[in-house]
């Protein structure tokens, strides 16, 4: 199973939606909470090339984007391929 990482804020509805999709598929994911900024937020900005919005999602180190990007992969049938790698 692929390594899935999410940079999230606690009350962000898009973060919750992305986690629900992954949880529904039984996919384990590591969440980095960036509510208060700090080193993880700086890491997120660096890894995404400057993006500051959440969630920011990575699958096996590949930047997927945000919630809409994750949902688009799912609707095109491509998400399961990435998760199985």
C-alpha positions in Angstrom: 0.0 0.0 0.0 1.2 3.5 -0.8 2.4 6.0 1.8 -0.2 8.8 2.1 0.5 12.1 3.8 -1.9 14.9 4.4 -1.1 18.4 5.7 -4.4 19.5 7.3 -6.1 21.9 9.6 -8.4 20.5 12.3 -11.6 22.1 11.3 -11.1 22.4 7.6 -14.1 20.9 5.8 -11.9 20.0 2.7 -9.4 18.2 5.0 -12.3 16.3 6.6 -13.7 15.3 3.2 -10.3 14.1 1.9 -9.8 12.0 5.1 -13.3 10.5 4.8 -12.6 9.4 1.3 -9.3 7.7 2.3 -10.8 6.2 5.4 -13.7 4.8 3.4 -11.2 3.1 1.2 -9.4 1.7 4.3 -6.2 3.7 3.4 -3.9 4.5 6.3 -2.6 8.1 6.1 -0.3 10.3 8.2 -1.8 13.6 9.0 0.4 16.7 9.8 -1.7 19.3 11.6 -0.6 22.8 10.6 -3.2 24.8 12.6 -0.5 26.9 14.3 2.0 27.1 11.5 5.4 26.0 12.6 8.0 23.6 11.0 5.4 21.3 9.4 3.6 24.2 7.7 7.0 25.5 6.4 7.7 21.9 5.2 4.4 21.8 3.4 5.0 25.1 1.6 8.4 23.9 0.6 7.2 20.5 -0.7 4.3 22.0 -2.6 6.3 24.8 -4.3 4.7 27.6 -2.3 1.1 26.4 -1.8 -0.4 27.5 1.6 -3.9 26.1 1.4 -4.9 22.8 3.0 -5.2 20.0 2.6 -2.1 19.2 0.6 -1.9 15.6 -0.2 1.1 13.4 -1.1 1.0 9.7 -2.3 4.3 8.0 -2.2 6.0 11.4 -2.1 4.1 12.6 -5.2 2.2 15.8 -4.7 -1.4 15.2 -5.6 -2.7 18.6 -4.7 -5.8 19.4 -2.6 -9.1 17.8 -1.9 -10.6 18.7 -5.3 -7.6 17.0 -7.0 -8.0 13.9 -4.8 -11.7 13.8 -5.7 -10.9 14.2 -9.4 -8.5 11.3 -9.3 -11.3 9.2 -7.6 -13.9 10.2 -10.2 -11.6 9.3 -13.1 -10.8 5.9 -11.5 -7.1 6.8 -11.1 -6.9 7.0 -7.3 -6.9 3.3 -6.6 -4.0 2.8 -9.1 -1.9 5.3 -7.1 -2.8 3.8 -3.8 -2.0 0.3 -4.9 1.5 1.2 -6.0 
